[in-house]
Amino acid sequence: MRDKRVKKEPGYSWIKYKGKVHVFSADDQSSPFLGQIYAELEKLNCKMIEEGYIPDMSSVLHDVEESEKIKMLNHHRI
């Protein structure tokens, strides 16, 4: 992509917190609510796993522990 000077546009996520919609991209740390956002996402991830969700880790090609792969997938969606 660099050779062809193609620039990828970042993907964005939205979350509603206390009645206000917040927009952010991957690795965006600018929100004053960052801690609350990650805490809420962690709650949702736990609830999904309790309900039977099994993450597909076949796309995580890093040589790391399975728990680290799950974290990478969770944060990739953020």
Buried (B, 14 or more C-beta within 10 A) or exposed (E): EEEEEEEEEEEEBEBEEEEEEBEBEEEBEEBEBEEBBBEBBEEEBEEEEEEEEEBEEEEBEEEEEEEEBBBBBBEEEB
